[in-house]
Amino acid sequence: MPRVILSDNIGASIAPHQHLEENILLESNLKAVNDDVKKLINDAQALFLAAADLTGDKAEEMRNRGMRLLDRAVLAAQGAQANAMVAGREMADSAEVYVRENPWRALAAAAGVGFLAGVILAKK
């Protein structure tokens, strides 16, 4: 299962371009986990469909394999959710540190975004 790579410097100041890199990495890791979960669920569904036509020990074996695949899919989804929450907290913490250390830059960036949003909305 792909793992989300998290930085070790929770309290350190991080430049804005590093946040973008972390977001891209997080999105790609979450996409990989999502693809893996979908594949596991599709495999489990195929096993359950095949097991529907079988009886006896073969059917029981197929159902057990399907349940194991579904369990793996659930665990992968839970792991991805936990990693995303940790990464989100880290990014929020580092953003807070950056704003505390560079209040004028943060204020200028927020004003710039507000100005651009105003210009775009005024044109509509």
N, C-alpha and C positions, 0 to 999 in steps of 0.2 A: 504494500500500500504506500503511495507517495506520502511524504511527510512535508508539512509546512516548515520552512526554515525561518527561525526567529532569531533576531539579533540578541546579543548578549548585553548590550548597553542601553538598558531601560532608562536610566537617568541621564544619559548623555544627550547633548544637543545634536540634532540630526539636521542636515541641510535639507531643504525642500525637495531637491532632486532625488534624495535617498528615499523619501516617502513614496515617490512615484515608482521607484524600483521595487520597493517592498510591496506596494499595491499590485504591481504587475506580477511579481512572484507569487503573491497570495492568490491572485485570480487564477494563474496557471495551475497552481497546486490544487485549488478547489475544483477547477474544471477536470483535472486528471482524476481526482477522487470521485467526482460526479459521474464521469465516464465509466470508471471501474464499478461503481454501485449499479449503474444502469445495466452493464454487462452481466453482473452477478444476478440481478433480478431477472433478466431475460433468460439466462441459463437455467435458473430455478424454475421459471415458468415452462420452459421447454421440457424439463425433467418431469414436472407435474403432469403435463399433457401426455407425455410418453407413459408415465406410470398409470394414468387413467385406464389404459387398455390392458395393463398387465394385472395379474393376480398373484397371490401368494408371496413367496419370499422376494421375488424380483420387484414386485410393486412396493413392498415395504422398503427394500434397499433404495429404490428410486426416490421414494418420498423422504427417506432419511437424508439422502444426498441433497435433495431440494431444500430441506429445512436447514441443513448446514450452510448452503449457499446463501439463503436468506439471512441467517444469523450473521454471516460474514459481511453482508451488505449493510445490515443495521449497525454493526460495530464500526465499519468504515465511515458511515454517515455520522455516527456519534463522535468519532475521532476527528473528522473534518470540522464538525461544529465546534468542538472544544478548541482545536487549533486556531480556528478563525476568531473565536472569542479572545483567546490569549493574544493573537496578533493585533486585533483591534484595540485591546487595552494598551498594548505596547505602543502602538501608533498614537493613540490619544495621549498617553503619558509623555511621549517624546514631543508631541506637538505642544503640549502644555509647557514643557520645559523650554522649548524654543520661543514660545510667546513670552514667557517670563524673562528670558535672557535678552530678547530682542523685541521689546514692546512697540517701538516705532516702526520697525520693519513689518511687524504683524498688522499694525494699524494701517500702514500704507498699502499693504497687500489687500486688506479687507476693503479699504476705500476704493482701490482700483477695481476690484471685482464688483463692488456696488455701482461704481460709475459705469462700467461696461454693461452690467445688467440693465441699468437705467437707459442707456443709449439704445440697447437692443429692444427693450420693451417700448420705448418711445417711438421707434420706427414702425412698430406694428400698429 
